[in-house]
Amino acid sequence: MDTRCVWTQEVYGHERCMDRRSVWTREVYGHEKCLDTRGVWTREMYGHEKCMDMRDVWTQEVFGHKKCMDTRSVWTQEVYGHEKCIDTRGVWIREVYGHERCMDMRSVWTQEVYGHKRCMDMRSVWIQEVYGHEKCMDTRSVWSREVFGHKRCMDTRDVWTREVYGHKKCMDTRDVWTREVYGHKKCMDTRGVWTREVFGHKRCMDTRGVWTLEVYGHERFMDTRSVWI
């Protein structure tokens, strides 16, 4: 699991390392649950816990609030009296507006906002809960089978899944297709890293070369630049 040369315990005997630059977790330096993308460390490093920051926004543990997840300037309930806010632009979750589990990258809300659930969208593609289709995951304009009669399409450029072109469960961001396209299945890659289905590991989701537990035997790796399962 590596993003820049920094590997996790799984590689070097440390676990749950999450780093985008050169900041390591407690497992590397005696601190735990470090989540940093610029130079912000967690309480485990500075006496605060569960700090999650993308720019210069710290969590309650830093400023007396907890479970803050923000990438720009949107804080969670702990900051404004709402909890479990997950936002990257200006979309808040139910805790902010009376809805829960909203996950949005631009302006698409989940069922909790519009009576639909489990919406995962990067631009303007909604899941079944929005349009009567489910499990749509798209970042550009490729919809899942639930939208066009195909299911489980995951694409970021113009590579469609088997459901669209006779292949299934294709997950690709460049030109790497899954086994369904080339004899491999459930490949999720953004640079050229394939999943266990390709190399004997499963459920690998990577954007730079960081693999999941399925690759190294550990679970629940969460990165700040990409969303993992």
RODO-2510 file (C-alpha; in nm, 4 decimals, decimal comma):
residues 229
     n   res          X          Y          Z
     1     m     0,0000     0,0000     0,0000
     2     d     0,1836     0,3048    -0,1210
     3     t     0,1097     0,6444    -0,2667
     4     r     0,4493     0,8085    -0,2911
     5     c     0,7043     0,5515    -0,1625
     6     v     0,5365     0,5365     0,1762
     7     w     0,4172     0,1879     0,2481
     8     t     0,1959     0,0537     0,5229
     9     q     0,2639    -0,2020     0,7901
    10     e     0,1402    -0,4601     0,5496
    11     v     0,4517    -0,3868     0,3508
    12     y     0,6912    -0,2946     0,6327
    13     g     0,5317    -0,4416     0,9415
    14     h     0,3091    -0,1460     1,0214
    15     e    -0,0653    -0,1248     0,9748
    16     r    -0,3244     0,1244     0,8680
    17     c    -0,0746     0,3713     0,7260
    18     m    -0,2553     0,6445     0,5404
    19     d    -0,0328     0,8991     0,3756
    20     r    -0,0308     1,1040     0,0614
    21     r     0,3006     1,2840     0,0998
    22     s     0,5445     1,1818     0,3674
    23     v     0,3254     1,1726     0,6757
    24     w     0,3065     0,8292     0,8286
    25     t     0,0658     0,6929     1,0849
    26     r     0,1332     0,5884     1,4397
    27     e     0,1943     0,2407     1,3141
    28     v     0,4978     0,3887     1,1453
    29     y     0,5936     0,6425     1,4125
    30     g     0,4050     0,5258     1,7185
    31     h     0,0834     0,7095     1,6387
    32     e    -0,2431     0,5680     1,5092
    33     k    -0,5219     0,6597     1,2763
    34     c    -0,3323     0,9403     1,1036
    35     l    -0,5243     1,0845     0,8140
    36     d    -0,3406     1,3567     0,6271
    37     t    -0,3059     1,4844     0,2740
    38     r    -0,1013     1,7998     0,3186
    39     g     0,0718     1,8266     0,6512
    40     v    -0,2045     1,7893     0,9038
    41     w    -0,1542     1,5066     1,1481
    42     t    -0,4006     1,3438     1,3812
    43     r    -0,4322     1,3675     1,7535
    44     e    -0,2282     1,0546     1,7828
    45     m     0,0581     1,2688     1,6637
    46     y    -0,0421     1,5951     1,8299
    47     g    -0,2720     1,4841     2,1094
    48     h    -0,5886     1,4883     1,9002
    49     e    -0,7771     1,1969     1,7513
    50     k    -0,9531     1,1141     1,4318
    51     c    -0,8360     1,4249     1,2482
    52     m    -0,9377     1,4169     0,8854
    53     d    -0,8319     1,7126     0,6764
    54     m    -0,7694     1,7833     0,3124
    55     r    -0,6578     2,1442     0,3286
    56     d    -0,6347     2,3211     0,6590
    57     v    -0,9590     2,2185     0,8247
    58     w    -0,9064     2,0169     1,1401
    59     t    -1,1488     1,8065     1,3374
    60     q    -1,2940     1,8559     1,6804
    61     e    -0,9999     1,6724     1,8193
    62     v    -0,7960     1,9650     1,6999
    63     f    -1,0465     2,2428     1,7717
    64     g    -1,2853     2,0782     2,0149
    65     h    -1,5017     1,9057     1,7565
    66     k    -1,5073     1,5413     1,6532
    67     k    -1,5523     1,3365     1,3405
    68     c    -1,5079     1,6331     1,1080
    69     m    -1,4684     1,5299     0,7496
    70     d    -1,4103     1,8189     0,5135
    71     t    -1,2100     1,8939     0,2040
    72     r    -1,2819     2,2609     0,1575
    73     s    -1,4490     2,4540     0,4343
    74     v    -1,7522     2,2455     0,5220
    75     w    -1,7455     2,1078     0,8738
    76     t    -1,9553     1,8394     1,0359
    77     q    -2,2156     1,8568     1,3062
    78     e    -1,9388     1,8507     1,5570
    79     v    -1,8480     2,1881     1,4189
    80     y    -2,2007     2,3176     1,3559
    81     g    -2,4134     2,0878     1,5653
    82     h    -2,4498     1,8149     1,3062
    83     e    -2,2728     1,4813     1,2809
    84     k    -2,1412     1,2474     1,0193
    85     c    -2,1158     1,5177     0,7534
    86     i    -1,9310     1,4033     0,4481
    87     d    -1,8924     1,6716     0,1844
    88     t    -1,6412     1,7847    -0,0722
    89     r    -1,8037     2,0935    -0,2126
    90     g    -2,1066     2,2302    -0,0351
    91     v    -2,3385     1,9354    -0,0010
    92     w    -2,4135     1,8335     0,3545
    93     i    -2,5680     1,5180     0,4873
    94     r    -2,8892     1,4623     0,6703
    95     e    -2,7236     1,5580     0,9953
    96     v    -2,7003     1,9023     0,8451
    97     y    -3,0353     1,9061     0,6643
    98     g    -3,2232     1,6237     0,8293
    99     h    -3,1000     1,3536     0,5962
   100     e    -2,8387     1,0853     0,6536
   101     r    -2,5618     0,9094     0,4714
   102     c    -2,5383     1,1612     0,1891
   103     m    -2,2338     1,1031    -0,0234
   104     d    -2,1908     1,3542    -0,3023
   105     m    -1,9098     1,5078    -0,4973
   106     r    -2,0930     1,7911    -0,6663
   107     s    -2,4613     1,8490    -0,6143
   108     v    -2,6160     1,5038    -0,6237
   109     w    -2,7719     1,3986    -0,2972
   110     t    -2,8691     1,0590    -0,1661
   111     q    -3,2070     0,9157    -0,0915
   112     e    -3,1910     1,0795     0,2455
   113     v    -3,2094     1,4080     0,0614
   114     y    -3,4576     1,3107    -0,2092
   115     g    -3,6108     0,9964    -0,0707
   116     h    -3,3541     0,7677    -0,2236
   117     k    -3,0576     0,5927    -0,0640
   118     r    -2,7051     0,4855    -0,1407
   119     c    -2,6440     0,7490    -0,4067
   120     m    -2,2850     0,7550    -0,5167
   121     d    -2,2103     1,0054    -0,7890
   122     m    -1,9187     1,2093    -0,9103
   123     r    -2,0911     1,4421    -1,1509
   124     s    -2,4581     1,4150    -1,2272
   125     v    -2,5224     1,0436    -1,2548
   126     w    -2,7609     0,9131    -0,9938
   127     i    -2,8212     0,5626    -0,8695
   128     q    -3,1334     0,3566    -0,8889
   129     e    -3,2592     0,5155    -0,5725
   130     v    -3,2793     0,8387    -0,7669
   131     y    -3,4064     0,7019    -1,0981
   132     g    -3,5298     0,3601    -1,0002
   133     h    -3,1967     0,1960    -1,0641
   134     e    -2,9351     0,0802    -0,8159
   135     k    -2,5643     0,0579    -0,7668
   136     c    -2,4733     0,3094    -1,0369
   137     m    -2,1207     0,4340    -0,9956
   138     d    -1,9981     0,6815    -1,2549
   139     t    -1,7638     0,9756    -1,2733
   140     r    -1,8262     1,1155    -1,6178
   141     s    -2,1260     1,0273    -1,8269
   142     v    -2,1292     0,6506    -1,8252
   143     w    -2,4319     0,5164    -1,6475
   144     s    -2,4828     0,1733    -1,5052
   145     r    -2,7111    -0,0922    -1,6359
   146     e    -2,9679     0,0283    -1,3883
   147     v    -2,9840     0,3461    -1,5931
   148     f    -2,9526     0,1936    -1,9398
   149     g    -3,0506    -0,1644    -1,8761
   150     h    -2,7065    -0,2657    -1,7602
   151     k    -2,5740    -0,3049    -1,4065
   152     r    -2,2650    -0,2357    -1,2021
   153     c    -2,0988    -0,0069    -1,4552
   154     m    -1,7995     0,1676    -1,3093
   155     d    -1,6085     0,3944    -1,5440
   156     t    -1,4353     0,7287    -1,5354
   157     r    -1,3460     0,7923    -1,8969
   158     d    -1,5211     0,6240    -2,1831
   159     v    -1,4694     0,2592    -2,1018
   160     w    -1,8015     0,0931    -2,0426
   161     t    -1,8744    -0,2344    -1,8745
   162     r    -1,9878    -0,5541    -2,0282
   163     e    -2,3420    -0,4535    -1,9489
   164     v    -2,2949    -0,1770    -2,2017
   165     y    -2,0756    -0,3585    -2,4539
   166     g    -2,1242    -0,7211    -2,3655
   167     h    -1,8819    -0,7198    -2,0747
   168     k    -1,9629    -0,6999    -1,7049
   169     k    -1,8277    -0,5362    -1,3943
   170     c    -1,5677    -0,3313    -1,5830
   171     m    -1,3984    -0,0807    -1,3601
   172     d    -1,1411     0,1367    -1,5328
   173     t    -1,0225     0,4936    -1,5418
   174     r    -0,7672     0,4806    -1,8193
   175     d    -0,7556     0,1917    -2,0585
   176     v    -0,7245    -0,1022    -1,8243
   177     w    -1,0253    -0,3274    -1,8532
   178     t    -1,1381    -0,6042    -1,6251
   179     r    -1,1296    -0,9740    -1,6778
   180     e    -1,4778    -0,9530    -1,8242
   181     v    -1,3138    -0,7598    -2,1031
   182     y    -0,9813    -0,9445    -2,1126
   183     g    -1,0511    -1,2608    -1,9215
   184     h    -1,0207    -1,1110    -1,5732
   185     k    -1,2979    -1,0009    -1,3401
   186     k    -1,3739    -0,7199    -1,0992
   187     c    -1,0637    -0,5193    -1,1926
   188     m    -1,0548    -0,1763    -1,0361
   189     d    -0,7602     0,0368    -1,1432
   190     t    -0,6716     0,3922    -1,2255
   191     r    -0,3071     0,3635    -1,3218
   192     g    -0,2403     0,0080    -1,4176
   193     v    -0,2852    -0,1721    -1,0909
   194     w    -0,5228    -0,4631    -1,1188
   195     t    -0,7128    -0,6419    -0,8474
   196     r    -0,6673    -0,9860    -0,7024
   197     e    -0,9012    -1,1192    -0,9669
   198     v    -0,6234    -1,0270    -1,2027
   199     f    -0,3346    -1,1088    -0,9682
   200     g    -0,4981    -1,3389    -0,7165
   201     h    -0,6428    -1,0726    -0,4882
   202     k    -0,9974    -0,9409    -0,4641
   203     r    -1,1750    -0,6105    -0,4168
   204     c    -0,8627    -0,4070    -0,4847
   205     m    -0,9358    -0,0399    -0,5390
   206     d    -0,6381     0,1784    -0,6228
   207     t    -0,5696     0,5171    -0,7720
   208     r    -0,1931     0,5451    -0,7437
   209     g    -0,0687     0,2031    -0,6536
   210     v    -0,2238     0,1666    -0,3136
   211     w    -0,3855    -0,1701    -0,2672
   212     t    -0,6467    -0,2816    -0,0213
   213     l    -0,6444    -0,5419     0,2506
   214     e    -0,7442    -0,7995    -0,0021
   215     v    -0,4015    -0,7515    -0,1499
   216     y    -0,2075    -0,7510     0,1770
   217     g    -0,4471    -0,9224     0,4144
   218     h    -0,5724    -0,6166     0,5983
   219     e    -0,9102    -0,4442     0,5774
   220     r    -1,0849    -0,1127     0,5688
   221     f    -0,8160     0,0962     0,4043
   222     m    -0,9515     0,4443     0,3445
   223     d    -0,7715     0,6953     0,1272
   224     t    -0,8368     1,0670     0,1028
   225     r    -0,7959     1,1030    -0,2699
   226     s    -1,0032     0,8088    -0,3752
   227     v    -1,2983     0,6256    -0,2290
   228     w    -1,2359     0,2669    -0,1286
   229     i    -1,4690    -0,0192    -0,0490
***
